[in-house]
Every structure is written in C-alpha cells, then in structure tokens.
Amino acid sequence: MKTEAQIKLKIQEHENHIDEMLEMNRAEWTDMIVFKIESYLMGRKALIWTLSDEDKIETDVYEKQARWECTCFDSTKIF
C-alpha cells in the first residue's frame, strides 16, 4: 500500500508530464501527444480518487484546461 505522500508525489509527476506536453509548440503535436495527455489525466484522476472519501471525482480546473487544449488541437484537424 502506498502512503499518502507517495500518491501525492505521483500526482505531481503526472502533472509535470502533462505540463511539459502542453508547453510544446502545437505544430509539433500529434494524436499520440493528445493520447498521452488524456492517459496522464486519467491516471491523475485515479490517484486523486484514492486520496478521496468520495465515490466519484468531478473534473477540476486543471483537467478542464488540459482537455480544452486537446479539444482545440483536435478541432484544428477538422478545418
């Protein structure tokens, strides 16, 4: 069983990976980058859930902003 400190450290690690990708030039993004961001967000949410007493974790501001960037990237491929 992981300690609370270890879980919080892993959440921070996920956020660091996401932040690195979000700071990349959008011209360098690929579908794989978006997939990685979404995977890290899912992992982050699962880790947050383990620290929570709630049955369901709502989307927070950090996740909304990251998903917005992914949505913007996906929409540019349509036009």
N, C-alpha and C positions, 0 to 999 in steps of 0.2 A: 504494500500500500504506500502510495506517495504521500509526502507531507504537504501541507498547505503551501509552504514556501516553495517546494519543488514545482507544484502545479502553477503557482503564480509566475515563477521563472519561465516555465514552458509557454504560458500565455504571452509573456513579453517576447519570447523568442519568435512565436508565430507572428506577432505584430511587427517585429523588426523585419521579418522576411516580406511581409505584405508591404510595409513602408518602402523597402528597397525597390520592389517591383513598381509601386505607384510613383516613385520618383524617376523611373526610367522615362525616356523620351517615348511618347505614344507611337511615333513612327517605327520604333523597334518592337512594339508589342505584337504578339501573335496570339492565336487562340490558346496556345499552351500556357502563356502567361496568365491569361484570364482564368483558365482551369486551375492553375496553381494558386492564384489569389483566392478563388472560391473554395478550394480544398483547405487552405490555411484558415479561412474564415470558419469553415465547418468544424475544423479541429479546435479552433479557438473557442467556438461556442460550446463544444462538448466539454472542454476543460472548465469553462466558466460554470457550466451546469453542475459539474462535480463539486464545486465550491458552494453551490446554492442549495437552499432548502426548498426551492420552488420545483414544481413538476415540469414547467415549461419556461424557457428563457426567451424573452422578447428580443427583437432586433434592437441593438443600441446604436448610438450615433456613429461610432467608429465603423461598424459593419455597414450602416446605410451609406456612408461616404465612400467606402471601398466598393460596394456594389454599384453605386452610381457611376463611378469611374469605369467599371466593367461594362455597364449598360451603354455608356457614351461610346466606348470603343466598339461594341457590337453594332450600335446604330450607324456608325460611320461606314460599316461594310455594306449596309443596305442601299445607301445612296451612291 
